[in-house]
């Protein structure tokens, strides 16, 4: 095999960086694994493990590969485990002839895997372990894996960075919306107090603040309760 990188693969990997309202870590990993299965010559399926400390999010182009990854984690040995531990690419030319992990061969062949390539990609603060699998032996070699690993590191890194930046924007927008809603209900509560007691807006807010401190609740929550009571929504 001369190369693992095709024009279709390059195009589809670049598309991973496009984010939208429905984009999530899960959707990016799912798109990555299906892209590898479809675009890498000789690859029958892909897996992705997104590690953060001891927590992991697993995705796969096929459910069998998710079960293979989880099964490997259960036995505690295999190419994915080694890739994660050493941060080096791991090539399995033929699981039936490989002697590094005695229990992995049976697990892999059970799900139809004969060869594999595992690529660890560091995207601080997470580690992504990408797996490529084939139903035939000798599908992957260390020489042709290097350019693929470089492209994946670049494109997946961009995709995850875009996703995290977008998530921050969504969080900021939600917080702003919440703050605006809180300000609106506080203004309504101040209006109720001003109408009832004939005080100024400043005095009404000071009254809200004092009561919120006394009862150890947020001013916005207290204001919301006052407005609901005034509208007859609560007893």
ABEGO torsion letter per residue (X at the ends): XABABBAAAAAAAAAAABBBAABBAAAAAAAAAAAAAAABBGBABBBBBBBBEABBBBBBABAAAAAAAAAAAAAGBEAAAAAAAAGBBBBBABAAABAABAAAAAAAAAAGBABBBBBBBBBOABBBBBBBBBABBGABBAAAAAAAAAAAAAAAAAAAAAAAAAAAAAAAAAAAAAAAAAAAAAAAAAAAAAAAAGBBAAAAAAAAAAAAAAAGBBAAAAAAAAAAAAAGABX
